Amino acid sequence: MAAPLRLVKGLRLAAGTPGLVLTRSAFVARKPNYDHPNWFGVGLAFGTTAALWVLLFKHHNEDVMEYERRQKERQHKCTGCS
């Protein structure tokens, strides 16, 4: 386990790249302001959720209709149709 780590450290020193510096992004460093919510983000989240639910119900209804159609085909045993 130690040999691969030494190899990585050696390659990093040979390449001349600086070590990893842990910094915080400027976008994350400030505290959230709860007095002024991001209404665009809230609307986008709820709108996306509503759109996904609509697609889910639409797909479910299509699946139920296909199931019922196949059930009718299975029960239909007319020799003149085939």
Distance bins in CASP14 RR format, pairs under 12 A and 6 or more apart:
PFRMAT RR
TARGET T0000
AUTHOR 0000-0000-0000
RMODE 2
METHOD distances of the structure
MODEL  1
1 7 0 0 0 0 0 1 0 0 0 0 0
1 8 0 0 0 0 0 1 0 0 0 0 0
2 8 0 0 0 0 0 1 0 0 0 0 0
2 9 0 0 0 0 0 1 0 0 0 0 0
3 9 0 0 0 0 0 1 0 0 0 0 0
3 10 0 0 0 0 0 1 0 0 0 0 0
4 10 0 0 0 0 0 1 0 0 0 0 0
4 11 0 0 0 0 0 1 0 0 0 0 0
5 11 0 0 0 0 0 1 0 0 0 0 0
5 12 0 0 0 0 0 1 0 0 0 0 0
6 12 0 0 0 0 0 1 0 0 0 0 0
6 13 0 0 0 0 0 1 0 0 0 0 0
7 13 0 0 0 0 0 1 0 0 0 0 0
7 14 0 0 0 0 0 1 0 0 0 0 0
8 14 0 0 0 0 0 1 0 0 0 0 0
8 15 0 0 0 0 0 1 0 0 0 0 0
8 17 0 0 0 0 0 1 0 0 0 0 0
8 19 0 0 0 0 0 1 0 0 0 0 0
8 20 0 0 0 0 0 1 0 0 0 0 0
9 15 0 0 0 0 0 1 0 0 0 0 0
9 16 0 0 0 0 0 1 0 0 0 0 0
9 17 0 0 0 0 0 1 0 0 0 0 0
9 19 0 0 0 0 1 0 0 0 0 0 0
9 20 0 0 0 0 0 1 0 0 0 0 0
10 16 0 0 0 0 1 0 0 0 0 0 0
10 17 0 0 0 0 0 1 0 0 0 0 0
10 19 0 0 0 0 0 1 0 0 0 0 0
11 17 0 0 0 0 1 0 0 0 0 0 0
12 18 0 0 0 0 1 0 0 0 0 0 0
12 19 1 0 0 1 0 0 0 0 0 0 0
12 20 0 0 0 0 1 0 0 0 0 0 0
13 19 0 0 0 0 1 0 0 0 0 0 0
23 29 0 0 0 0 1 0 0 0 0 0 0
24 30 0 0 0 0 1 0 0 0 0 0 0
32 38 0 0 0 0 1 0 0 0 0 0 0
36 42 0 0 0 0 0 1 0 0 0 0 0
37 43 0 0 0 0 0 1 0 0 0 0 0
37 45 0 0 0 0 0 1 0 0 0 0 0
38 44 0 0 0 0 1 0 0 0 0 0 0
38 45 0 0 0 0 1 0 0 0 0 0 0
39 45 0 0 0 0 0 1 0 0 0 0 0
39 46 0 0 0 0 0 1 0 0 0 0 0
40 46 0 0 0 0 0 1 0 0 0 0 0
40 47 0 0 0 0 0 1 0 0 0 0 0
41 47 0 0 0 0 1 0 0 0 0 0 0
41 48 0 0 0 0 1 0 0 0 0 0 0
41 49 0 0 0 0 0 1 0 0 0 0 0
42 48 0 0 0 0 0 1 0 0 0 0 0
42 49 0 0 0 0 0 1 0 0 0 0 0
43 49 0 0 0 0 1 0 0 0 0 0 0
43 50 0 0 0 0 1 0 0 0 0 0 0
43 51 0 0 0 0 0 1 0 0 0 0 0
44 50 0 0 0 0 0 1 0 0 0 0 0
44 51 0 0 0 0 0 1 0 0 0 0 0
45 51 0 0 0 0 0 1 0 0 0 0 0
45 52 0 0 0 0 0 1 0 0 0 0 0
46 52 0 0 0 0 0 1 0 0 0 0 0
46 53 0 0 0 0 0 1 0 0 0 0 0
47 53 0 0 0 0 1 0 0 0 0 0 0
47 54 0 0 0 0 1 0 0 0 0 0 0
47 55 0 0 0 0 0 1 0 0 0 0 0
48 54 0 0 0 0 0 1 0 0 0 0 0
48 55 0 0 0 0 0 1 0 0 0 0 0
49 55 0 0 0 0 0 1 0 0 0 0 0
49 56 0 0 0 0 0 1 0 0 0 0 0
50 56 0 0 0 0 0 1 0 0 0 0 0
50 57 0 0 0 0 0 1 0 0 0 0 0
51 57 0 0 0 0 0 1 0 0 0 0 0
51 58 0 0 0 0 0 1 0 0 0 0 0
52 58 0 0 0 0 0 1 0 0 0 0 0
52 59 0 0 0 0 0 1 0 0 0 0 0
53 59 0 0 0 0 0 1 0 0 0 0 0
53 60 0 0 0 0 0 1 0 0 0 0 0
54 60 0 0 0 0 0 1 0 0 0 0 0
54 61 0 0 0 0 0 1 0 0 0 0 0
55 61 0 0 0 0 0 1 0 0 0 0 0
55 62 0 0 0 0 0 1 0 0 0 0 0
56 62 0 0 0 0 0 1 0 0 0 0 0
56 63 0 0 0 0 0 1 0 0 0 0 0
57 63 0 0 0 0 0 1 0 0 0 0 0
57 64 0 0 0 0 0 1 0 0 0 0 0
58 64 0 0 0 0 0 1 0 0 0 0 0
58 65 0 0 0 0 0 1 0 0 0 0 0
59 65 0 0 0 0 0 1 0 0 0 0 0
59 66 0 0 0 0 0 1 0 0 0 0 0
60 66 0 0 0 0 0 1 0 0 0 0 0
60 67 0 0 0 0 0 1 0 0 0 0 0
61 67 0 0 0 0 0 1 0 0 0 0 0
61 68 0 0 0 0 0 1 0 0 0 0 0
62 68 0 0 0 0 0 1 0 0 0 0 0
62 69 0 0 0 0 0 1 0 0 0 0 0
63 69 0 0 0 0 0 1 0 0 0 0 0
63 70 0 0 0 0 0 1 0 0 0 0 0
64 70 0 0 0 0 0 1 0 0 0 0 0
64 71 0 0 0 0 0 1 0 0 0 0 0
65 71 0 0 0 0 0 1 0 0 0 0 0
65 72 0 0 0 0 0 1 0 0 0 0 0
66 72 0 0 0 0 0 1 0 0 0 0 0
66 73 0 0 0 0 0 1 0 0 0 0 0
67 73 0 0 0 0 0 1 0 0 0 0 0
67 74 0 0 0 0 0 1 0 0 0 0 0
68 74 0 0 0 0 0 1 0 0 0 0 0
68 75 0 0 0 0 0 1 0 0 0 0 0
69 75 0 0 0 0 0 1 0 0 0 0 0
69 76 0 0 0 0 0 1 0 0 0 0 0
70 76 0 0 0 0 0 1 0 0 0 0 0
72 78 0 0 0 0 0 1 0 0 0 0 0
73 81 0 0 0 0 1 0 0 0 0 0 0
73 82 0 0 0 0 0 1 0 0 0 0 0
76 82 0 0 0 0 1 0 0 0 0 0 0
END
